[in-house]
């Protein structure tokens, strides 16, 4: 075992490795036994029959088309709400982060207060306020495409996630070397241009894993509206199918797989964007440093 592999812990001796292997084998056997019991119980209750699975996996089933039409509508509505919330959260979060980095100590107090309040509330509370309370105080969103519930969901998700994105972006900018800002200012860029053209692109690349994780959270949190109002997103459609077909295990297994697939695709898309932006970012940083060198020498 190399020194690099053991830098965070002591290397195990022969006896410890033997105990680890035995423990692993016991754990695997226990998990296999538990899986066997679960499968056996499900089989006894006829949970593997085509009567239960047919509407979801058999195109010849008479309800197959209707079931997947509902699921398709749920996917579209979920993705639509998630994209709206993601875009608004990133835009507003970036503006909050830039404002917090740009204003003085006194000016940051209201922004910090807003961040702490919204970050401290559960997402479901913010969604409930946006969906249920806003109409009661006269905020009518029914005229917007998608209606009151969609935009209430988007507002609730945005209110929570924009402050999370604000902290992510702020941390990304703060992690950059001070020389990046100094080099950009030396070329004649203003503070606003330095933030927009040099610091923010690098901060987004640095914090991209955290941003991706939060985007996936936004998509999953769209399901919270199921417990608050009637909006035909993916989980709500699954509940409708379950009520009509009385097959909760089969329906929600499919719904879970769809959530996993959507989040996986979102992660792959973000990785693709990261690779493209990495190349552009390195070129831009090299240009700024080349232009700053003669100015610094003069």
C-alpha positions as CSV (number, residue, x, y, z in Angstrom):
1,X,0.0,0.0,0.0
2,X,1.5,3.3,-1.1
3,X,2.2,6.3,1.3
4,X,-0.4,8.4,-0.6
5,X,-3.2,5.8,0.1
6,X,-2.4,5.7,3.8
7,X,-1.9,9.5,4.4
8,X,-5.4,9.9,6.1
9,X,-5.4,6.6,8.1
10,X,-3.1,3.9,9.4
11,X,-2.6,0.9,7.2
12,X,-4.3,-2.2,8.4
13,X,-2.3,-5.1,9.6
14,X,-3.1,-8.8,8.6
15,X,-5.4,-9.3,11.5
16,X,-7.4,-6.1,10.9
17,X,-7.7,-6.9,7.2
18,X,-9.0,-10.4,8.1
19,X,-11.6,-8.9,10.4
20,X,-12.6,-6.4,7.7
21,X,-13.1,-9.2,5.1
22,X,-15.1,-11.3,7.6
23,X,-17.2,-8.2,8.5
24,X,-17.8,-7.5,4.8
25,X,-18.8,-11.0,4.1
26,X,-21.2,-11.1,7.0
27,X,-22.8,-7.8,5.9
28,X,-23.2,-9.0,2.4
29,X,-24.9,-12.2,3.6
30,X,-27.2,-10.3,5.8
31,X,-28.2,-7.9,3.0
32,X,-28.8,-10.9,0.6
33,X,-30.9,-12.6,3.3
34,X,-32.9,-9.4,3.8
35,X,-33.4,-9.0,0.1
36,X,-34.6,-12.6,-0.2
37,X,-37.1,-12.1,2.6
38,X,-38.4,-8.9,0.9
39,X,-38.7,-10.6,-2.5
40,X,-40.4,-13.6,-0.9
41,X,-43.0,-11.4,0.9
42,X,-43.7,-9.4,-2.2
43,X,-44.1,-12.6,-4.2
44,X,-46.5,-14.0,-1.6
45,X,-48.6,-10.8,-2.0
46,X,-48.6,-11.1,-5.8
47,X,-46.6,-8.0,-6.3
48,X,-44.7,-9.4,-9.3
49,X,-47.8,-10.2,-11.4
50,X,-48.5,-8.6,-14.8
51,X,-51.7,-7.4,-13.3
52,X,-49.7,-5.0,-11.2
53,X,-46.8,-4.3,-13.7
54,X,-48.7,-4.6,-17.0
55,X,-50.0,-1.0,-17.1
56,X,-46.5,0.3,-16.7
57,X,-44.4,-2.1,-18.8
58,X,-46.7,-3.9,-21.3
59,X,-47.7,-1.8,-24.3
60,X,-50.5,-4.3,-25.0
61,X,-52.2,-3.5,-21.7
62,X,-55.4,-1.5,-22.2
63,X,-54.3,1.2,-19.7
64,X,-50.6,1.5,-20.8
65,X,-51.1,4.5,-23.0
66,X,-53.2,6.4,-20.5
67,X,-50.7,5.7,-17.7
68,X,-47.7,6.9,-19.7
69,X,-49.6,9.9,-20.9
70,X,-50.1,10.9,-17.3
71,X,-46.4,10.2,-16.5
72,X,-45.3,12.2,-19.6
73,X,-47.4,15.2,-18.5
74,X,-45.8,14.9,-15.0
75,X,-42.3,14.8,-16.4
76,X,-43.0,17.9,-18.5
77,X,-44.5,19.8,-15.6
78,X,-41.7,18.8,-13.2
79,X,-39.0,19.8,-15.6
80,X,-40.8,23.1,-16.5
81,X,-41.1,24.1,-12.8
82,X,-37.5,23.0,-12.1
83,X,-36.0,25.0,-15.0
84,X,-37.9,28.1,-14.1
85,X,-36.8,27.8,-10.4
86,X,-33.2,27.0,-11.4
87,X,-32.8,29.9,-13.8
88,X,-34.4,32.4,-11.4
89,X,-32.4,31.0,-8.4
90,X,-29.1,31.3,-10.3
91,X,-29.8,34.8,-11.6
92,X,-31.1,36.2,-8.3
93,X,-28.5,34.3,-6.3
94,X,-25.7,35.7,-8.4
95,X,-27.1,39.3,-8.0
96,X,-27.3,38.8,-4.2
97,X,-23.7,37.5,-4.1
98,X,-22.4,40.3,-6.2
99,X,-24.2,42.9,-4.1
100,X,-22.9,41.4,-0.9
101,X,-19.3,41.5,-2.3
102,X,-19.7,45.0,-3.6
103,X,-21.3,47.0,-0.8
104,X,-19.7,48.0,2.5
105,X,-20.1,46.3,5.9
106,X,-23.3,48.3,6.8
107,X,-24.9,47.6,3.4
108,X,-24.3,43.8,3.8
109,X,-26.5,43.6,6.9
110,X,-29.9,43.5,5.1
111,X,-28.6,41.0,2.6
112,X,-27.1,38.8,5.3
113,X,-30.5,39.0,7.2
114,X,-32.4,38.0,4.1
115,X,-30.0,35.0,3.5
116,X,-30.3,33.8,7.1
117,X,-34.1,34.1,7.2
118,X,-34.7,32.3,3.9
119,X,-32.0,29.7,4.4
120,X,-33.4,28.9,7.9
121,X,-36.9,28.1,6.7
122,X,-37.9,24.7,5.4
123,X,-38.5,24.6,1.7
124,X,-42.0,23.2,2.2
125,X,-42.9,26.3,4.3
126,X,-41.8,28.7,1.6
127,X,-43.7,26.7,-1.1
128,X,-46.8,26.7,1.2
129,X,-46.5,30.5,1.7
130,X,-46.1,31.1,-2.0
131,X,-48.9,28.7,-3.1
132,X,-51.4,29.3,-0.3
133,X,-50.7,32.6,1.4
134,X,-49.9,34.8,-1.6
135,X,-53.3,34.5,-3.2
136,X,-54.9,35.3,0.2
137,X,-53.0,38.6,0.3
138,X,-54.0,39.6,-3.2
139,X,-51.0,38.3,-5.3
140,X,-52.9,36.9,-8.3
141,X,-50.7,34.8,-10.6
142,X,-53.5,33.1,-12.5
143,X,-52.9,35.2,-15.5
144,X,-49.4,33.9,-16.0
145,X,-48.7,30.8,-18.2
146,X,-49.1,27.8,-16.0
147,X,-51.3,29.4,-13.4
148,X,-51.1,30.2,-9.7
149,X,-49.8,26.9,-8.4
150,X,-46.9,26.6,-10.9
151,X,-45.7,30.1,-10.2
152,X,-46.3,29.7,-6.4
153,X,-44.1,26.6,-6.6
154,X,-41.5,28.4,-8.6
155,X,-41.5,31.4,-6.2
156,X,-41.2,29.1,-3.1
157,X,-38.3,27.1,-4.6
158,X,-36.6,30.3,-5.8
159,X,-36.8,32.0,-2.5
160,X,-35.0,29.2,-0.8
161,X,-32.5,28.3,-3.5
162,X,-31.4,31.8,-4.5
163,X,-29.8,32.4,-1.2
164,X,-28.1,29.0,-1.3
165,X,-26.7,29.9,-4.8
166,X,-25.7,33.3,-3.4
167,X,-23.6,31.7,-0.8
168,X,-22.1,29.2,-3.3
169,X,-21.1,32.0,-5.7
170,X,-19.8,34.2,-2.9
171,X,-17.6,31.3,-1.6
172,X,-16.4,30.7,-5.2
173,X,-15.3,34.3,-5.7
174,X,-13.7,34.5,-2.2
175,X,-11.7,31.3,-3.0
176,X,-10.0,32.9,-6.0
177,X,-6.5,34.3,-5.7
178,X,-6.4,38.0,-5.1
179,X,-4.0,38.3,-8.1
180,X,-6.9,37.6,-10.5
181,X,-8.7,40.8,-9.4
182,X,-5.5,42.8,-9.4
183,X,-4.4,41.6,-12.8
184,X,-7.8,42.5,-14.3
185,X,-7.9,46.0,-12.7
186,X,-4.3,46.5,-14.0
187,X,-5.6,46.1,-17.6
188,X,-8.0,49.0,-17.1
189,X,-11.2,47.0,-16.3
190,X,-13.6,48.5,-13.8
191,X,-14.7,46.6,-10.7
192,X,-17.9,45.6,-12.3
193,X,-16.2,44.4,-15.5
194,X,-13.7,42.5,-13.3
195,X,-16.5,40.8,-11.4
196,X,-18.5,40.0,-14.6
197,X,-15.7,39.0,-17.0
198,X,-13.0,37.5,-14.7
199,X,-14.1,36.5,-11.3
200,X,-17.7,35.2,-11.8
201,X,-16.8,32.8,-14.6
202,X,-14.0,31.3,-12.6
203,X,-16.2,31.1,-9.5
204,X,-18.8,29.2,-11.4
205,X,-16.2,26.7,-12.6
206,X,-14.8,26.3,-9.1
207,X,-18.2,25.8,-7.5
208,X,-19.8,23.8,-10.3
209,X,-20.1,20.6,-8.3
210,X,-22.0,22.4,-5.6
211,X,-24.1,24.2,-8.2
212,X,-25.0,20.8,-9.8
213,X,-25.9,19.3,-6.5
214,X,-28.2,22.2,-5.7
215,X,-29.8,22.1,-9.2
216,X,-30.7,18.4,-8.6
217,X,-32.2,19.4,-5.2
218,X,-34.4,22.0,-6.9
219,X,-35.7,19.3,-9.3
220,X,-36.5,16.9,-6.5
221,X,-38.1,19.6,-4.3
222,X,-40.8,20.2,-7.0
223,X,-42.5,17.1,-5.5
224,X,-43.3,19.1,-2.3
225,X,-46.2,20.7,-4.0
226,X,-48.0,17.4,-4.0
227,X,-48.8,17.9,-0.3
228,X,-49.9,21.5,-0.7
229,X,-51.9,22.0,-3.9
230,X,-53.0,20.3,-7.1
231,X,-50.3,20.6,-9.7
232,X,-49.7,17.7,-12.1
233,X,-46.0,17.1,-11.6
234,X,-44.4,13.7,-11.6
235,X,-45.1,12.6,-8.0
236,X,-48.7,13.9,-8.2
237,X,-49.3,11.9,-11.4
238,X,-47.8,8.8,-9.7
239,X,-50.3,9.2,-6.9
240,X,-53.2,9.5,-9.3
241,X,-52.1,6.3,-11.1
242,X,-51.7,4.5,-7.7
243,X,-55.2,5.5,-6.6
244,X,-56.7,4.2,-9.9
245,X,-54.7,1.0,-10.3
246,X,-53.9,0.1,-6.7
247,X,-50.3,-0.7,-7.4
248,X,-48.2,1.7,-5.2
249,X,-45.0,-0.3,-5.3
250,X,-44.8,-0.7,-9.0
251,X,-45.9,2.9,-9.7
252,X,-43.4,4.5,-7.4
253,X,-40.6,2.3,-8.5
254,X,-41.1,3.6,-12.0
255,X,-41.4,7.2,-10.7
256,X,-38.2,6.8,-8.7
257,X,-36.4,5.5,-11.8
258,X,-37.6,8.5,-13.8
259,X,-36.3,10.9,-11.1
260,X,-32.9,9.2,-11.1
261,X,-32.7,9.3,-14.9
262,X,-33.6,13.0,-15.1
263,X,-31.1,13.9,-12.4
264,X,-28.4,11.7,-14.1
265,X,-29.0,13.5,-17.4
266,X,-28.8,16.9,-15.6
267,X,-25.5,15.9,-14.1
268,X,-24.1,14.8,-17.4
269,X,-25.2,18.0,-19.0
270,X,-23.4,20.0,-16.3
271,X,-20.3,18.0,-16.8
272,X,-20.3,18.7,-20.5
273,X,-20.8,22.5,-19.8
274,X,-18.0,22.4,-17.3
275,X,-15.6,20.9,-19.9
276,X,-16.5,23.5,-22.5
277,X,-16.2,26.4,-20.0
278,X,-12.9,25.1,-18.6
279,X,-11.2,25.5,-22.0
280,X,-12.6,29.0,-22.5
281,X,-11.8,30.0,-18.9
282,X,-8.2,29.0,-19.3
283,X,-7.9,31.0,-22.5
284,X,-9.5,34.1,-21.0
285,X,-7.3,34.0,-17.8
286,X,-4.1,33.6,-19.9
287,X,-5.1,36.6,-22.0
288,X,-5.7,38.8,-18.9
289,X,-2.3,37.8,-17.5
290,X,-0.5,38.5,-20.8
291,X,-2.1,41.9,-21.0
292,X,-1.4,42.7,-17.3
293,X,2.4,41.8,-17.6
294,X,3.5,44.9,-19.7
295,X,1.3,47.2,-17.5
296,X,2.8,45.9,-14.3
297,X,6.3,46.2,-15.8
298,X,5.7,49.8,-16.8
